[in-house]
Amino acid sequence: MKIHSVETIAIDIPLKQNFGGSTYSVLKRSTVITRLRTKDGLTSNVYNGDNRSHAGEIARMVRDDLFPLVKGMGIFEYERIWEKLFALTTAQGDRKILMEAISCIDCAIWDLIGKARGQSVRELLGGYRDTLPIISIGGYYMPGKKLADFGKEVESYRKAGMAGCKFKVGGLSPEDDAKRVAVARKAVGNDFMLCVDANRGWNAQDAIRFAGLIEHLNIAWFEEPCHWYDDAAMMARVRRAIRMPVTAGQSEITCQGVRRLLDAGAVDYVNYDVSEGGGVTDWRRVAGLCATAGVQMAHHEESQIASQLLAAVPHGTYAECFAHPDRDPVWQHMWVNRPPAKNGLFKVLNKPGFGIELDEKMVTRYRVA
């Protein structure tokens, strides 16, 4: 099963409004589709990431810089392929974009391995379960939004079949954000999972103060509470001072970065993103580290990939998506065989590889590179 050719497609879909968090804006949905082909006629069909500035560059890098290094290699040599591509990170350059490009190649290879063996990626990695609880990201900061609107928003996610919501915080004072969370909790009751995500928006003191204001609201976890520049140390301080679990990892791009969080005692959940890091091959290393440390595995977005990974291991938890009808056109429309969310659960696709089927008309319409 030798690698023969590749096609990469960068997608940009403008959004109707700004779905921003505490430290960023979201005005379009971007992703990269990778179609890696073997001489035997197998073709991968997987999409990765939401890089809204460099999707075209990632697609070009996969095609022009990475593919020539792996052409002719066998798909079952995934560790050797990964090592060969990761060696490029020793040179100066944008390592984050390079790791996203490596992930595109690596996930495509795992899709091919599954298709070659007639097994889903979930089965290849352990096959622990075939269904996961699924939550929606929400609580967006938008101009003109009133407190009552946050309650209505979270209620809409329950109606969409979600088990819970990861609610954006960190963009206001701890007191003002606590009011928003309280409205959300009141709207959906205690049987609906609610966690909060500051996107590295606060220092340790403000994060601890915020936690004290919302701990009585039955919060499942507090994600990325502290600023990026000393996050491991600050999160460890926050974790020691509060009662709710702390989650991080989506901003790391290697398993070594996750090990840094574990060594600091900074996290209870790790949401390492396979599309930000080195693909499935490196995600397996992270999952192993977390299993040994007694830390649960979550995943940042990317349910088309994350559901297969999280369902494979005993310590996998929640898949994430964007249930708001306007936030993620790829989830809502382009992924045509996506299983429906129902009663808070998401059935993992049981097809070879990742099993993803896409709306080719949408692919053509929104292709930019």
C-alpha positions as CSV (number, residue, x, y, z in Angstrom):
1,M,0.0,0.0,0.0
2,K,2.4,2.7,-1.3
3,I,1.5,6.4,-1.2
4,H,1.1,7.6,-4.8
5,S,-0.5,11.1,-5.0
6,V,-2.3,13.8,-3.0
7,E,-4.9,16.4,-3.5
8,T,-5.4,19.2,-0.9
9,I,-8.4,21.5,-0.8
10,A,-8.6,24.6,1.4
11,I,-12.1,25.7,2.3
12,D,-13.3,29.1,3.5
13,I,-17.0,29.7,4.3
14,P,-18.0,33.2,5.5
15,L,-20.3,33.2,8.6
16,K,-23.3,35.4,9.1
17,Q,-22.0,36.9,12.4
18,N,-19.0,37.0,14.7
19,F,-18.8,33.8,16.8
20,G,-16.0,35.1,19.0
21,G,-14.7,34.1,22.4
22,S,-12.8,36.1,25.0
23,T,-9.5,36.5,23.0
24,Y,-10.5,36.1,19.3
25,S,-13.1,36.6,16.6
26,V,-14.6,34.0,14.2
27,L,-15.9,35.4,10.9
28,K,-15.5,32.3,8.7
29,R,-15.2,28.5,8.9
30,S,-12.1,27.2,7.3
31,T,-10.7,23.7,7.0
32,V,-8.3,21.6,4.8
33,I,-9.4,18.5,3.0
34,T,-6.7,15.9,2.3
35,R,-7.1,13.2,-0.3
36,L,-4.1,11.0,-0.2
37,R,-4.0,8.1,-2.7
38,T,-2.3,4.8,-2.9
39,K,-1.1,2.8,-5.9
40,D,-3.8,0.3,-5.0
41,G,-6.6,2.8,-5.5
42,L,-7.4,3.8,-2.0
43,T,-8.2,7.5,-1.3
44,S,-8.5,9.2,2.0
45,N,-11.2,11.8,2.6
46,V,-10.6,13.7,5.8
47,Y,-10.8,17.3,6.8
48,N,-8.7,19.0,9.5
49,G,-8.7,22.1,11.6
50,D,-10.2,25.6,11.6
51,N,-7.2,27.8,10.7
52,R,-8.9,30.9,9.5
53,S,-5.8,32.7,8.3
54,H,-3.5,30.1,6.8
55,A,-5.7,27.3,5.4
56,G,-4.4,27.9,1.9
57,E,-0.8,27.8,3.1
58,I,-1.4,24.6,5.0
59,A,-2.9,23.0,1.9
60,R,0.1,24.1,-0.2
61,M,2.6,22.9,2.4
62,V,1.0,19.4,2.5
63,R,1.1,19.2,-1.3
64,D,4.5,20.8,-2.0
65,D,6.7,20.3,1.1
66,L,5.5,17.2,2.9
67,F,4.1,14.9,0.2
68,P,7.4,14.6,-1.7
69,L,9.0,13.3,1.5
70,V,6.5,10.5,1.9
71,K,5.7,9.6,-1.7
72,G,6.4,5.9,-2.3
73,M,6.3,5.0,1.4
74,G,3.9,2.5,2.8
75,I,0.8,3.6,4.8
76,F,1.7,1.1,7.6
77,E,5.0,2.9,8.1
78,Y,3.1,5.7,9.9
79,E,5.7,6.1,12.7
80,R,8.6,6.4,10.2
81,I,6.6,8.9,8.2
82,W,5.7,10.9,11.2
83,E,9.3,11.0,12.4
84,K,10.5,12.1,8.9
85,L,8.0,15.0,8.8
86,F,8.5,16.0,12.4
87,A,12.2,16.4,11.7
88,L,11.3,19.5,9.7
89,T,10.4,21.3,12.9
90,T,14.0,21.7,13.9
91,A,14.4,24.4,11.3
92,Q,13.2,27.9,12.0
93,G,9.7,28.8,10.7
94,D,6.1,28.7,11.8
95,R,6.0,25.3,13.7
96,K,2.3,25.6,14.4
97,I,1.3,25.7,10.8
98,L,3.8,22.9,10.0
99,M,2.3,20.7,12.7
100,E,-1.2,21.4,11.3
101,A,0.1,20.3,7.9
102,I,1.7,17.2,9.4
103,S,-1.6,16.4,11.0
104,C,-3.4,16.5,7.6
105,I,-1.0,13.9,6.2
106,D,-1.1,11.7,9.3
107,C,-4.9,11.7,9.6
108,A,-5.1,10.9,5.9
109,I,-2.8,7.9,6.5
110,W,-4.9,6.6,9.3
111,D,-8.0,6.9,7.1
112,L,-6.2,4.8,4.5
113,I,-5.1,2.3,7.1
114,G,-8.7,1.8,8.2
115,K,-9.9,1.5,4.6
116,A,-7.1,-1.1,3.9
117,R,-8.1,-3.2,6.9
118,G,-11.8,-2.6,6.6
119,Q,-11.9,-1.2,10.1
120,S,-12.9,2.2,11.6
121,V,-10.1,4.3,13.3
122,R,-12.0,3.7,16.5
123,E,-11.5,-0.1,16.1
124,L,-7.9,0.3,15.1
125,L,-7.1,2.3,18.3
126,G,-8.9,0.1,20.8
127,G,-12.7,0.1,20.1
128,Y,-13.7,0.7,23.7
129,R,-17.2,2.1,22.9
130,D,-19.3,3.1,19.9
131,T,-21.2,6.0,21.4
132,L,-20.1,9.2,23.1
133,P,-21.9,12.1,24.9
134,I,-21.7,15.2,22.8
135,I,-21.7,18.9,23.8
136,S,-21.9,22.2,21.9
137,I,-19.6,25.1,22.2
138,G,-21.5,28.3,22.9
139,G,-22.0,31.4,25.1
140,Y,-20.7,33.6,22.4
141,Y,-19.9,37.3,23.0
142,M,-22.0,39.3,20.5
143,P,-23.0,43.0,20.3
144,G,-26.5,43.6,21.6
145,K,-26.8,40.2,23.3
146,K,-28.8,40.4,26.6
147,L,-28.5,38.2,29.6
148,A,-31.7,36.4,28.8
149,D,-30.4,35.5,25.4
150,F,-27.7,33.3,26.8
151,G,-30.3,31.2,28.5
152,K,-32.2,30.9,25.2
153,E,-29.0,29.9,23.4
154,V,-28.2,27.1,25.8
155,E,-31.7,25.9,25.7
156,S,-31.4,25.6,21.9
157,Y,-28.5,23.2,22.3
158,R,-30.5,20.9,24.5
159,K,-33.2,20.9,21.8
160,A,-30.5,20.1,19.2
161,G,-29.7,16.9,21.1
162,M,-26.7,18.0,23.0
163,A,-25.7,16.7,26.5
164,G,-24.2,20.0,27.5
165,C,-22.5,23.2,26.5
166,K,-19.0,24.6,26.8
167,F,-19.7,28.2,27.6
168,K,-17.4,31.1,26.7
169,V,-16.1,33.2,29.5
170,G,-12.9,35.3,30.1
171,G,-13.9,38.3,28.1
172,L,-15.5,40.3,30.9
173,S,-14.9,40.7,34.6
174,P,-15.3,37.6,36.7
175,E,-18.4,39.1,38.2
176,D,-20.0,39.9,34.9
177,D,-19.2,36.5,33.3
178,A,-20.5,34.8,36.4
179,K,-23.9,36.4,35.8
180,R,-23.9,35.0,32.2
181,V,-23.1,31.5,33.5
182,A,-25.8,31.7,36.2
183,V,-28.4,32.6,33.5
184,A,-27.3,29.6,31.4
185,R,-27.5,27.2,34.3
186,K,-31.0,28.4,35.4
187,A,-32.3,28.0,31.8
188,V,-31.3,24.3,31.4
189,G,-31.3,23.0,35.0
190,N,-28.7,20.8,36.7
191,D,-29.1,17.7,34.5
192,F,-27.5,19.5,31.5
193,M,-23.7,19.5,31.5
194,L,-22.2,23.0,31.7
195,C,-18.5,23.8,31.6
196,V,-16.8,27.1,31.1
197,D,-13.9,28.1,28.7
198,A,-11.9,31.3,29.3
199,N,-9.6,30.8,26.2
200,R,-6.6,31.9,28.4
201,G,-8.4,35.1,29.2
202,W,-7.5,35.7,32.8
203,N,-4.6,35.8,35.3
204,A,-4.7,33.3,38.1
205,Q,-6.2,35.7,40.7
206,D,-9.2,36.5,38.4
207,A,-9.7,32.9,37.4
208,I,-9.8,31.8,41.1
209,R,-12.2,34.6,41.9
210,F,-14.5,33.6,39.0
211,A,-14.4,30.0,40.1
212,G,-15.6,30.9,43.5
213,L,-18.6,32.8,42.0
214,I,-19.8,29.8,40.0
215,E,-18.7,26.6,41.8
216,H,-22.2,26.2,43.2
217,L,-23.6,26.0,39.7
218,N,-22.4,22.4,39.1
219,I,-19.7,23.2,36.5
220,A,-18.1,20.2,34.9
221,W,-14.8,21.8,34.1
222,F,-13.0,25.1,33.8
223,E,-11.1,25.2,30.5
224,E,-7.9,27.3,29.8
225,P,-8.4,29.7,32.7
226,C,-5.1,31.5,32.4
227,H,-3.0,33.6,30.1
228,W,-0.7,31.8,27.6
229,Y,2.7,33.0,28.8
230,D,2.8,31.0,32.1
231,D,-0.3,28.9,31.7
232,A,1.0,25.7,33.3
233,A,2.1,27.3,36.5
234,M,-0.9,29.5,36.8
235,M,-3.3,26.7,36.0
236,A,-1.7,24.5,38.7
237,R,-2.2,27.4,41.1
238,V,-5.9,27.7,40.1
239,R,-6.4,23.9,40.2
240,R,-5.1,23.8,43.8
241,A,-7.4,26.7,44.9
242,I,-10.8,25.6,43.4
243,R,-13.1,22.6,43.5
244,M,-14.0,22.1,39.8
245,P,-11.7,20.2,37.4
246,V,-9.4,22.2,35.1
247,T,-9.0,21.4,31.3
248,A,-6.4,22.4,28.8
249,G,-4.2,21.1,26.0
250,Q,-5.8,22.4,22.8
251,S,-3.1,25.1,22.5
252,E,-0.3,22.5,22.7
253,I,1.1,21.2,19.4
254,T,3.2,18.2,20.7
255,C,2.8,15.4,23.2
256,Q,5.8,17.0,25.0
257,G,3.7,20.2,25.5
258,V,1.0,18.1,27.1
259,R,3.6,16.4,29.3
260,R,4.5,19.8,30.6
261,L,0.9,20.3,31.8
262,L,0.8,16.9,33.4
263,D,4.2,17.4,35.2
264,A,2.9,20.8,36.5
265,G,-0.2,19.2,38.0
266,A,-2.2,21.7,36.0
267,V,-5.0,19.6,34.5
268,D,-7.7,17.0,35.1
269,Y,-8.8,16.8,31.5
270,V,-6.6,17.1,28.4
271,N,-8.3,18.3,25.2
272,Y,-5.4,17.9,22.8
273,D,-6.5,18.7,19.3
274,V,-5.4,16.1,16.7
275,S,-5.5,18.8,14.0
276,E,-3.3,21.3,15.9
277,G,-0.8,18.7,17.0
278,G,0.8,15.9,15.0
279,G,-2.3,13.9,14.0
280,V,-3.5,10.6,15.3
281,T,0.0,9.2,15.7
282,D,0.9,11.9,18.3
283,W,-2.6,11.9,19.8
284,R,-2.0,8.2,20.8
285,R,1.1,9.3,22.7
286,V,-0.9,11.9,24.6
287,A,-3.6,9.4,25.4
288,G,-1.0,7.1,26.8
289,L,0.5,9.8,28.9
290,C,-2.9,10.8,30.3
291,A,-3.9,7.2,31.0
292,T,-0.7,6.8,33.1
293,A,-1.3,10.1,34.9
294,G,-5.0,9.4,35.6
295,V,-6.2,12.3,33.5
296,Q,-9.2,12.2,31.3
297,M,-9.1,12.8,27.5
298,A,-11.4,15.4,25.9
299,H,-10.9,16.9,22.5
300,H,-11.1,20.5,21.1
301,E,-13.8,20.5,18.4
302,E,-13.2,18.3,15.3
303,S,-15.9,15.7,16.1
304,Q,-15.4,14.1,12.7
305,I,-12.1,12.9,14.0
306,A,-12.4,13.2,17.7
307,S,-15.3,10.9,18.1
308,Q,-13.3,8.0,16.6
309,L,-10.4,8.7,19.0
310,L,-12.3,9.3,22.2
311,A,-14.5,6.3,21.7
312,A,-11.4,4.1,21.2
313,V,-10.0,4.5,24.8
314,P,-11.4,4.0,28.3
315,H,-10.6,7.5,29.4
316,G,-12.2,9.3,26.5
317,T,-15.0,11.7,27.4
318,Y,-17.1,14.2,25.4
319,A,-17.1,15.0,21.7
320,E,-17.6,18.7,20.9
321,C,-19.4,20.4,18.0
322,F,-21.0,23.7,17.1
323,A,-24.7,23.2,17.3
324,H,-25.6,26.8,16.5
325,P,-27.0,26.5,13.0
326,D,-24.8,29.4,11.7
327,R,-21.5,28.6,13.4
328,D,-20.2,25.6,11.5
329,P,-21.6,25.0,8.0
330,V,-19.1,22.1,7.6
331,W,-20.7,20.3,10.6
332,Q,-24.2,21.3,9.6
333,H,-24.1,20.7,5.8
334,M,-20.8,19.6,4.3
335,W,-20.3,16.4,6.4
336,V,-23.3,14.6,4.7
337,N,-23.2,11.3,6.6
338,R,-22.7,12.8,10.1
339,P,-24.6,10.8,12.7
340,P,-27.3,12.9,14.4
341,A,-27.0,13.9,18.0
342,K,-29.9,12.5,20.0
343,N,-30.6,12.7,23.7
344,G,-27.1,13.9,24.3
345,L,-25.4,11.0,22.5
346,F,-23.4,10.7,19.3
347,K,-23.1,7.4,17.5
348,V,-19.6,7.0,16.1
349,L,-19.5,6.2,12.4
350,N,-18.7,2.5,11.9
351,K,-17.1,2.6,8.4
352,P,-13.6,2.0,7.3
353,G,-11.2,4.7,8.3
354,F,-12.9,7.9,9.5
355,G,-15.8,7.1,7.1
356,I,-16.4,10.7,6.2
357,E,-18.5,11.7,3.2
358,L,-18.7,15.3,2.0
359,D,-21.0,17.4,-0.1
360,E,-18.9,17.8,-3.2
361,K,-20.9,20.8,-4.5
362,M,-20.1,22.7,-1.3
363,V,-16.5,21.6,-1.6
364,T,-16.3,23.1,-5.1
365,R,-18.3,26.3,-4.1
366,Y,-16.1,27.2,-1.1
367,R,-12.7,26.0,-2.3
368,V,-10.1,28.7,-2.2
369,A,-6.9,26.7,-2.9
